[in-house]
Amino acid sequence: MKKVIMMILGLLVILQFGSISTHAQKPAYEKYGKIAIAVVQADYPEVEITDYEYKGRKTIGKNQVEDDFSFLVVEKGNKFKVTVAVQHDLTNEKLLSLKVTEQKEK
């Protein structure tokens, strides 16, 4: 429950700051990359994020896509990957779902 509350608070902060307009060209996935970062930071507050990569976009339905992000994190000397899949609607820019997956390195 605490993780969910932290995630929601992080998303609200990101969405609030994301509404500030800028004149620079932003990548299409930038808004959802910020959400992915906030989720990883909320779910893993004690880790160091050492690498972040946008893995790409795939179409999942009419006007619906999934942006995938990968994070390399270090916790007490142990490295592992965390992937975040963000599904959203291109028409109204609404978040549809968010999936976080942890992959321990061997």
SULCOR-V918622 format. One record per helix or strand. SS is the DSSP state (~ for helix, > for strand). FROM is the first residue (numbers start at 1). TO is the last residue. If there is no record, write none. Layout:
BEGIN
ss=<SS,SS>
from=<FROM,FROM>
to=<TO,TO>
END
This chain:
BEGIN
ss=<~,~,>,>,>,>>
from=<2,30,48,64,78,95>
to=<18,43,61,75,89,104>
END
